[in-house]
Amino acid sequence: MCRHLAFLGEPEALGALLVEPAHSLFRQSWAPRRQRHGTVNADGFGVGWYAQGDPVPARYRRSVPIWGDQSFADLARVVRSGAVLAAVRDATEAGADGEAAAAPFTAGPWLFSHNGAVSGWPDSLAAVATTLPPADLLSLEARCDSALVWALVLERLRRGDEAAQALGDITVEVARAAPASRLNLLLTDGETIAATAWGDTLWYLTEPGRRTVVASEPYDDDPAWREVPDRTLLAATSTDILLTPLKEPTA
């Protein structure tokens, strides 16, 4: 269910990061190598990136497959950034909400993506949803599980939680309410990356001081890629990676 990627480092063209590698996110939209659930990610895509000196990211999303959007080919050729989050989507429910359900979701400096699915959606999260302010529920960007998970994470961020803490806590909370969920979450503010591995693959590549990439799967065969163990929280900057085991939720 989806593939996604976050990047921090020396500015690169979006195409060099997302299209040109042999097993790029672009190619993963129809030929992922390590995806455990689903085989084609053709239900939309999105890219968010940061311009130098501007903490609020730009975002480009479509409900069509990434390979079917000629405008993105031009965008990817000329736009350069040192911080990017991108995703290609395999919808849990075909056609649901279209472009509005495509990651990345955004608010303020944040970009967010969810690779996976909430089991028993929407009934399983009915009680969890009541913890949100009514205004947050009424302003959900889409009616899909990812949009609600993002609202839960964002509420924690607004309360002052660190990014990694917010992701880890919400992952465990949602898994407690919906135990068979797959919750690979990815979050960046352009300076840090937080991610969870919970039910699907997650990898990282780091060259301290040059680049850090966190992705559902490697975009090339560089032996420096490392797999993140399942049930793990990742916190990264352009120079450091920290992995922390996540505890299984208790009843």
Buried (B, 14 or more C-beta within 10 A) or exposed (E): BBBBBBBBBEBBBBBEBBBBBEBBBBBBBBEBEBBEBBEBBBBBBBBBBBBEEEEEBBBBBBBBBBBEBEEBEEBBEEBBBBBBBBBBBBBBEEEBBBBBBBBBBBBEBBBBBBBBBBBBBEEBBEEBBEEBEEEBEEEBBBBBBBBBBBBBBBBBBEEEBEBBBBBBBBBBBBBBBBEEBBBBBBBBBBBBBBBBBBBBBBBBBBBEEEBBBBBBBBBEEEEEBEBBEBBBBBBBBBEEBEBEEBEEEEE
